[in-house]
Amino acid sequence: MLYRPAFSLFVIASLFSSSGLSAAEPGDRVSAPIKPTPVQGLVVKPATPKVTTGAIGQSGPVQAQPLGREQQPDTRPKDLPAQRLLSQQSLDELIALGLPSLARSIIEQQQAQTRLYSADWYRLERKRITVLVQLEQWPQVAERAARAVDDNPDFRLLPVEMLDWFRTQQAIALINDERADAALTLLRQMIWSQPRYDRHVIFALWRRLVISVYLQQENIADAESAMLRYGYDYRDSDFALTDD
């Protein structure tokens, strides 16, 4: 009996739930983007300068009276940029509340003012990818996650945990975008190029993703073999597969 591709998405969810791991952080996914109303600042009209023409019959150009302090026009910004109003905690709250479109706009504005590949840039890029996951923009997730590593000439200097996070998001996005061959190639590179047996959580996740790819390809034989090997290796751990 053949398994349909739709079954693979169910298996992905069940495999993730078995260990309590999440594909992305933080917040719940939403079915459609929400278009929030932009935050508006208080607009204050500047005072109109008073103008006098001088004495009657006096020739000469029109002279403007100097304005007192109480008459000076208000030159403050009429509408403060949203990124100045919201802290990083507020961004996380927007994502958690299911307002990814608004959070995405603010993150883009902040990131444009940040030095490329700096620590702050990578922190914002992770939030940006998290928002794209909520919006289920899988091609963009795969592209941005890949470029965050590949386009940085000094990517080897990045913390290994950060590299793992971006590569994992890329693989998950490829699977959800039904690009199983590309996902399998990436996952094999991740597993075999630099095996990290001391990092059981991420390593176990990658192996479960490989099983998901096999199911998406309807490669039942390899999927069963991978599941048996995984079950044996993690039989006494928190990452063991369950029937839930």
Summary of the structure (lengths in Angstrom):
residues: 244
radius of gyration: 27.5
end to end distance: 22.1
largest distance: 105.5
contacts: 607
relative contact order: 0.13
helix: 56%
strand: 2%
